[in-house]
């Protein structure tokens, strides 16, 4: 099952340039990195980063995102997670598009060996300019989660919803909020990333971010909620 999903994700990445090869290319992206280290009586490291690439043409919209979080305390690893998400969609007008999306996550402390989900759905752009943005997605899909203890797979259909919101509060300050929900019979996963970005110059900013992650039915012995507060340096391109 994992090989099937991986093949589908690679096909998604490979097909996107071909679908839009004759159209003008419009790229944008964002890199985000936060790191802290302490030594002496306490040895600790904390690394939080992400990279997002977006491409939008007259008829196609695509997005790739990689997120990673690592932490250790006195040489003992306390967090180790990375997530990859890919999406490609066809626009039937300026505000609406159909899309296919896949998400792969490996979190050594979640109780799951891996999580893979794929979905088909509809995206709608309510507004999107330099001052504000509200994008939503609604999709149906299929999700696989392999439990760490015995590699047993939980499979089932999911209803997927996403919201991407931004509001420019002042000339140098903006608020951003991204919400993802994957609702299934066995478990509902919620992740919300909210934060304030403070512009340093034309492309650089400092972002204070709060991440909330929740599983309604986590594996035995695992907490249902994870929270992460971070300060990150962000580069827009």
NUBAMI-826275 format. One record per residue (C-alpha): residue number from 1; x, y, z; residue in one letter. Coordinates in nm, 2 decimals. Each point is the difference from the previous one (the first is absolute). Example, Ala and Ser with C-alpha at 12.3 -4.5 7.8 and 13.67 -1.06 7.14 Angstrom:
BEGIN
{1; {1.23; -0.45; 0.78}; 'a'}
{2; {0.14; 0.34; -0.07}; 's'}
***
This chain:
BEGIN
{1; {0.00; 0.00; 0.00}; 'x'}
{2; {0.28; 0.24; 0.09}; 'x'}
{3; {0.17; -0.06; -0.34}; 'x'}
{4; {-0.32; 0.08; -0.18}; 'x'}
{5; {-0.04; 0.33; 0.17}; 'x'}
{6; {0.37; 0.08; -0.05}; 'x'}
{7; {-0.03; -0.07; -0.37}; 'x'}
{8; {-0.31; 0.23; -0.02}; 'x'}
{9; {0.19; 0.28; 0.18}; 'x'}
{10; {0.29; -0.03; -0.24}; 'x'}
{11; {-0.23; 0.00; -0.30}; 'x'}
{12; {-0.16; 0.32; 0.14}; 'x'}
{13; {0.34; 0.18; 0.01}; 'x'}
{14; {0.11; -0.13; -0.34}; 'x'}
{15; {-0.32; 0.09; -0.18}; 'x'}
{16; {-0.04; 0.36; 0.10}; 'x'}
{17; {0.26; 0.16; -0.23}; 'x'}
{18; {-0.14; -0.20; -0.29}; 'x'}
{19; {-0.35; 0.11; 0.05}; 'x'}
{20; {0.10; 0.37; -0.01}; 'x'}
{21; {0.31; -0.01; -0.22}; 'x'}
{22; {-0.15; 0.23; -0.27}; 'x'}
{23; {-0.12; 0.26; 0.25}; 'x'}
{24; {0.19; 0.29; 0.16}; 'x'}
{25; {0.15; -0.09; 0.33}; 'x'}
{26; {-0.08; 0.19; 0.32}; 'x'}
{27; {0.20; -0.12; 0.30}; 'x'}
{28; {0.00; 0.10; 0.36}; 'x'}
{29; {0.14; -0.15; 0.32}; 'x'}
{30; {0.08; 0.03; 0.36}; 'x'}
{31; {0.28; -0.14; 0.22}; 'x'}
{32; {-0.04; 0.00; 0.38}; 'x'}
{33; {0.26; -0.10; 0.26}; 'x'}
{34; {0.02; 0.01; 0.38}; 'x'}
{35; {0.29; -0.14; 0.20}; 'x'}
{36; {0.11; 0.01; 0.36}; 'x'}
{37; {0.29; -0.17; 0.19}; 'x'}
{38; {0.10; -0.01; 0.36}; 'x'}
{39; {0.32; -0.14; 0.16}; 'x'}
{40; {0.15; -0.02; 0.34}; 'x'}
{41; {-0.21; -0.14; 0.28}; 'x'}
{42; {-0.27; -0.08; -0.26}; 'x'}
{43; {0.06; -0.12; -0.35}; 'x'}
{44; {-0.29; 0.06; -0.23}; 'x'}
{45; {-0.07; 0.06; -0.37}; 'x'}
{46; {-0.32; 0.11; -0.18}; 'x'}
{47; {-0.04; 0.02; -0.37}; 'x'}
{48; {-0.32; 0.10; -0.18}; 'x'}
{49; {-0.02; 0.07; -0.37}; 'x'}
{50; {-0.21; 0.00; -0.32}; 'x'}
{51; {0.03; 0.06; -0.37}; 'x'}
{52; {-0.30; 0.08; -0.22}; 'x'}
{53; {0.00; 0.04; -0.38}; 'x'}
{54; {-0.30; 0.11; -0.20}; 'x'}
{55; {-0.07; 0.04; -0.37}; 'x'}
{56; {-0.31; 0.15; -0.16}; 'x'}
{57; {-0.07; 0.04; -0.37}; 'x'}
{58; {-0.31; 0.09; -0.19}; 'x'}
{59; {-0.15; -0.35; 0.03}; 'x'}
{60; {0.21; -0.19; 0.26}; 'x'}
{61; {0.09; 0.05; 0.37}; 'x'}
{62; {0.26; -0.21; 0.18}; 'x'}
{63; {0.16; -0.01; 0.34}; 'x'}
{64; {0.27; -0.20; 0.18}; 'x'}
{65; {0.08; 0.03; 0.37}; 'x'}
{66; {0.26; -0.16; 0.23}; 'x'}
{67; {-0.02; 0.04; 0.38}; 'x'}
{68; {0.25; -0.13; 0.26}; 'x'}
{69; {0.03; 0.02; 0.38}; 'x'}
{70; {0.28; -0.15; 0.21}; 'x'}
{71; {0.08; 0.05; 0.37}; 'x'}
{72; {0.24; -0.16; 0.25}; 'x'}
{73; {0.06; 0.04; 0.38}; 'x'}
{74; {0.32; -0.12; 0.16}; 'x'}
{75; {0.08; -0.20; -0.32}; 'x'}
{76; {-0.34; -0.18; 0.01}; 'x'}
{77; {-0.22; 0.07; -0.30}; 'x'}
{78; {-0.34; 0.13; 0.10}; 'x'}
{79; {-0.15; 0.09; -0.34}; 'x'}
{80; {0.07; -0.12; -0.35}; 'x'}
{81; {-0.26; 0.07; -0.26}; 'x'}
{82; {-0.01; 0.08; -0.37}; 'x'}
{83; {-0.30; 0.06; -0.23}; 'x'}
{84; {-0.02; 0.02; -0.38}; 'x'}
{85; {-0.31; 0.12; -0.19}; 'x'}
{86; {-0.05; 0.04; -0.37}; 'x'}
{87; {-0.30; 0.14; -0.19}; 'x'}
{88; {-0.09; 0.07; -0.36}; 'x'}
{89; {-0.33; 0.15; -0.13}; 'x'}
{90; {-0.18; 0.12; -0.31}; 'x'}
{91; {-0.17; 0.34; 0.01}; 'x'}
{92; {-0.33; 0.04; -0.17}; 'x'}
{93; {-0.01; 0.37; 0.09}; 'x'}
{94; {0.20; 0.25; 0.20}; 'x'}
{95; {-0.16; -0.11; 0.33}; 'x'}
{96; {-0.06; -0.37; -0.03}; 'x'}
{97; {0.21; -0.31; -0.07}; 'x'}
{98; {-0.02; -0.38; 0.02}; 'x'}
{99; {0.31; -0.16; 0.15}; 'x'}
{100; {0.18; -0.32; 0.11}; 'x'}
{101; {0.20; 0.01; 0.32}; 'x'}
{102; {0.22; -0.25; 0.20}; 'x'}
{103; {0.16; 0.03; 0.34}; 'x'}
{104; {0.27; -0.22; 0.16}; 'x'}
{105; {0.11; 0.03; 0.36}; 'x'}
{106; {0.26; -0.18; 0.21}; 'x'}
{107; {-0.01; 0.08; 0.37}; 'x'}
{108; {0.21; -0.22; 0.23}; 'x'}
{109; {-0.19; 0.12; 0.31}; 'x'}
{110; {-0.37; -0.01; -0.12}; 'x'}
{111; {-0.05; -0.38; 0.04}; 'x'}
{112; {-0.03; -0.03; -0.38}; 'x'}
{113; {0.28; -0.14; -0.22}; 'x'}
{114; {-0.13; 0.21; -0.29}; 'x'}
{115; {-0.32; 0.18; -0.12}; 'x'}
{116; {-0.09; 0.03; -0.37}; 'x'}
{117; {-0.32; 0.16; -0.14}; 'x'}
{118; {-0.11; 0.09; -0.35}; 'x'}
{119; {-0.31; 0.19; -0.10}; 'x'}
{120; {-0.19; 0.16; -0.29}; 'x'}
{121; {-0.19; 0.32; 0.05}; 'x'}
{122; {-0.10; 0.36; -0.07}; 'x'}
{123; {0.18; 0.31; 0.10}; 'x'}
{124; {-0.15; 0.35; 0.02}; 'x'}
{125; {0.17; 0.34; 0.02}; 'x'}
{126; {-0.22; 0.25; 0.18}; 'x'}
{127; {0.26; 0.28; -0.02}; 'x'}
{128; {0.38; 0.02; -0.05}; 'x'}
{129; {0.20; 0.32; -0.02}; 'x'}
{130; {0.29; 0.17; 0.18}; 'x'}
{131; {-0.23; 0.10; 0.29}; 'x'}
{132; {-0.20; -0.31; 0.06}; 'x'}
{133; {-0.06; -0.36; -0.10}; 'x'}
{134; {-0.25; -0.28; 0.06}; 'x'}
{135; {0.03; -0.33; -0.19}; 'x'}
{136; {-0.20; -0.31; 0.08}; 'x'}
{137; {0.01; -0.37; -0.11}; 'x'}
{138; {-0.25; -0.28; 0.04}; 'x'}
{139; {0.08; -0.35; -0.11}; 'x'}
{140; {-0.07; -0.37; 0.05}; 'x'}
{141; {0.29; -0.25; 0.02}; 'x'}
{142; {0.16; -0.31; 0.15}; 'x'}
{143; {0.24; -0.02; 0.29}; 'x'}
{144; {0.24; -0.26; 0.14}; 'x'}
{145; {0.16; 0.01; 0.34}; 'x'}
{146; {0.24; -0.27; 0.11}; 'x'}
{147; {0.02; -0.05; 0.38}; 'x'}
{148; {0.35; -0.02; 0.14}; 'x'}
{149; {-0.05; -0.30; 0.23}; 'x'}
{150; {-0.07; -0.26; -0.26}; 'x'}
{151; {-0.02; 0.19; -0.33}; 'x'}
{152; {-0.37; -0.07; -0.02}; 'x'}
{153; {-0.16; 0.23; -0.26}; 'x'}
{154; {-0.32; 0.20; 0.06}; 'x'}
{155; {-0.16; 0.08; -0.34}; 'x'}
{156; {-0.31; 0.19; -0.09}; 'x'}
{157; {-0.17; 0.29; -0.17}; 'x'}
{158; {0.05; 0.36; 0.12}; 'x'}
{159; {-0.17; 0.33; -0.05}; 'x'}
{160; {0.28; 0.27; -0.03}; 'x'}
{161; {-0.04; 0.37; 0.06}; 'x'}
{162; {0.25; 0.28; -0.02}; 'x'}
{163; {0.00; 0.37; 0.06}; 'x'}
{164; {0.29; 0.24; -0.08}; 'x'}
{165; {-0.06; 0.35; 0.14}; 'x'}
{166; {0.22; 0.32; 0.01}; 'x'}
{167; {-0.07; 0.35; 0.11}; 'x'}
{168; {0.25; 0.30; -0.02}; 'x'}
{169; {-0.04; 0.18; 0.33}; 'x'}
{170; {0.25; 0.28; -0.05}; 'x'}
{171; {0.26; 0.08; -0.26}; 'x'}
{172; {0.25; -0.24; 0.17}; 'x'}
{173; {-0.22; -0.24; 0.18}; 'x'}
{174; {-0.24; -0.28; -0.12}; 'x'}
{175; {-0.20; -0.28; 0.15}; 'x'}
{176; {0.00; -0.35; -0.17}; 'x'}
{177; {-0.21; -0.30; 0.08}; 'x'}
{178; {0.00; -0.34; -0.17}; 'x'}
{179; {-0.25; -0.27; 0.11}; 'x'}
{180; {0.00; -0.36; -0.12}; 'x'}
{181; {-0.26; -0.26; 0.10}; 'x'}
{182; {-0.01; -0.37; -0.10}; 'x'}
{183; {-0.31; -0.16; 0.14}; 'x'}
{184; {-0.05; -0.38; -0.02}; 'x'}
{185; {-0.19; -0.27; 0.19}; 'x'}
{186; {0.31; -0.12; 0.20}; 'x'}
{187; {0.16; 0.34; 0.07}; 'x'}
{188; {-0.03; 0.37; -0.08}; 'x'}
{189; {0.33; 0.19; -0.04}; 'x'}
{190; {0.01; 0.38; 0.05}; 'x'}
{191; {0.30; 0.23; -0.06}; 'x'}
{192; {-0.01; 0.37; 0.04}; 'x'}
{193; {0.29; 0.24; -0.06}; 'x'}
{194; {-0.06; 0.36; 0.11}; 'x'}
{195; {0.25; 0.27; 0.04}; 'x'}
{196; {0.11; 0.37; -0.04}; 'x'}
{197; {0.27; 0.09; -0.26}; 'x'}
{198; {0.20; 0.32; 0.05}; 'x'}
{199; {0.17; 0.12; -0.31}; 'x'}
{200; {0.38; 0.08; 0.03}; 'x'}
{201; {0.05; 0.10; -0.37}; 'x'}
{202; {-0.15; -0.06; -0.34}; 'x'}
{203; {0.03; -0.38; 0.02}; 'x'}
{204; {0.10; -0.09; 0.36}; 'x'}
{205; {-0.22; -0.01; 0.30}; 'x'}
{206; {-0.01; -0.15; 0.35}; 'x'}
{207; {-0.31; -0.22; 0.08}; 'x'}
{208; {-0.14; -0.10; 0.34}; 'x'}
{209; {-0.19; -0.32; -0.06}; 'x'}
{210; {-0.23; -0.22; 0.20}; 'x'}
{211; {-0.07; -0.35; -0.13}; 'x'}
{212; {-0.28; -0.22; 0.14}; 'x'}
{213; {-0.03; -0.37; -0.10}; 'x'}
{214; {-0.28; -0.23; 0.12}; 'x'}
{215; {-0.10; -0.36; -0.06}; 'x'}
{216; {-0.34; -0.09; 0.14}; 'x'}
{217; {0.10; -0.37; 0.04}; 'x'}
{218; {0.38; -0.03; 0.03}; 'x'}
{219; {0.19; -0.33; 0.05}; 'x'}
{220; {0.00; -0.14; 0.35}; 'x'}
{221; {0.24; 0.18; 0.24}; 'x'}
{222; {0.02; 0.32; -0.22}; 'x'}
{223; {-0.14; 0.34; 0.07}; 'x'}
{224; {-0.28; 0.13; -0.23}; 'x'}
{225; {0.14; 0.35; -0.02}; 'x'}
{226; {0.34; 0.15; -0.09}; 'x'}
{227; {0.09; 0.37; 0.01}; 'x'}
{228; {0.30; 0.19; -0.13}; 'x'}
{229; {0.09; 0.36; 0.05}; 'x'}
{230; {0.29; 0.13; -0.22}; 'x'}
{231; {0.17; 0.31; -0.12}; 'x'}
{232; {0.12; -0.03; -0.36}; 'x'}
{233; {0.19; 0.19; -0.26}; 'x'}
{234; {-0.20; 0.01; -0.33}; 'x'}
{235; {0.12; 0.07; -0.35}; 'x'}
{236; {-0.26; 0.06; -0.28}; 'x'}
{237; {0.10; -0.05; -0.36}; 'x'}
***
